[in-house]
């Protein structure tokens, strides 16, 4: 399973242009990010993000803690070996 690349359009839509014109002093960063996002999210940067994501163990089935308290109780009570 590969991570899909994000290829944002360079030109803003009419709706985005309307919103960019109405941005106030405080929200200028959002306008900057929208105008320059195709420069910021280059293929090299997306490769770096994907490499960080893949090392987190994503895509593996989670291991539920089912039976963990029972095994601890049995191990402490009757000295059963812990399964590995």
Protein Blocks (a to p, Z undefined) as FASTA:
>chain_A
ZZddddddfbdcfklmmmmmmpcfklmmmmmmmmmmmmmmgfklmmmmmmmmmmnopoia
cddfehklmmmmmmmmnopacdZZ
